[in-house]
Amino acid sequence: MAKLGSEAKLRNLARLGSFGWLSLCLSWTNVCSAEVVPWLYHVEVPVESQTSSARLDASRVALLQVLTRLTGLVHVPRHAQIERALAAPDLFYSKFRFVTPSANEVDQSLNLLIEFEPRSVLRLIKDSALPIWGANRPLVVAWVVVEQGIEREIIAAGSVYPVAVALQQRARERGLTILFPLLDLEDRIKVDPAVVWGRMSQVLLPASERYGADIVLVGRVQALDGGSWAASWEFWLEGLVIPLNTGDAAEVPPSAAAAVDLIADELTQRYAVLGRAPRQILLGVSGIGSPADYGNLLNYLEALEFVDLVNVTRIDADHLGLIVTTRAGPEQLLRLLETERRLHQPAQPDFSSADIELVWEG
């Protein structure tokens, strides 16, 4: 994994501090407010034809892709359970259809769109003792500037630049949502190409807030003599600056894909729950003021990918005592539950026998 060690990260923070940017970056040190990725179990892959054998081959590729999205692993270990699943991938999806990705009559390519069944896929992951990365994912906003000669241009939403297409494609493969700025009047007043090229966080961080960004990706792509390209990337997450310099290359897309992989690998390390044996964690939740709150809380917890079982042990006025069976440890479970901000730690926690005390916001 291309990832900075703690010392390298601190060096980068110090570098930002020398430019007066550190305080701005540190203002983004809150836990990411992740949102559910709605298409996580929907995979579209090329297929040679509509024959059964071609569909079987394509659905194997699609199953591996959905496993990559849900585990964070680019290379899914071929455990016995995985091999059996790849032999019969149709057991893991509920719908499929063939689609033509292009309206161009000359382009006769065909894709297979598959909708996988979440419970079946999650059971496969758990039985194979693989990590689970939940469907709640941070949102990435990409500020990318392309320099050709003396011209610099920021990539906007809807761009068909190869670097934009590559970023979006790799992000979808890894289960991330990447947005490009609208570059409407509001953006253009605040941000120009020199700001992106200079990675001026004091401008880019506030400009990214309108998009609800949890992560800011900044890229510089430069056309060189002889037709080659140079690209460098960095992303900002919770006060850290994590860079990637891919050097010169004949094409830009591999560099863009590597930048997405850098983000996805970092997030996997933070949020994926390892495939260890389940444990029971005592969870206390206050703020349950109605039967609807009670039902909503249980439905919410039971729907989380990293939660196997929820049992109610005590009801005391507006407080619930729960036993949560999960593969996450107490600290990781707390961090994961806080990402959606539906549960938060009490400002003045009372003495409790629970491992974790939280307040339900609904």
ABEGO torsion letter per residue (X at the ends): XBBBBAAAAAAAAAAAAAAGAAAAAAAAABBBBBBBBAAAABBBBBBABABAAAAAAAAAAAAAAAAAAAAGBABBBBBAAAAAAAABAAAABABBBBBBABABAABABBBBBBBBBAAAAAAAAAAAGBBBBBABBBBBBBBBBBBBEABBBBBBBGBABAAAAAAAAAAAAAGBBBBBBAGBAAAAAABBAAAAAAGBAAAAAAAAAAAGBABBBBBBBBBBBGGBBBBBBBBBBGGBBBBBBAEBBABAAAAAAAAAAAAAAAAAAAABBBBBBBBBBBBBBBGBABAAAAAAAAAAAAABAABABBBBABBBEABBBBBBBBABBAAAAAAAAAAAGABBBBABBBBBABABBBBBAX
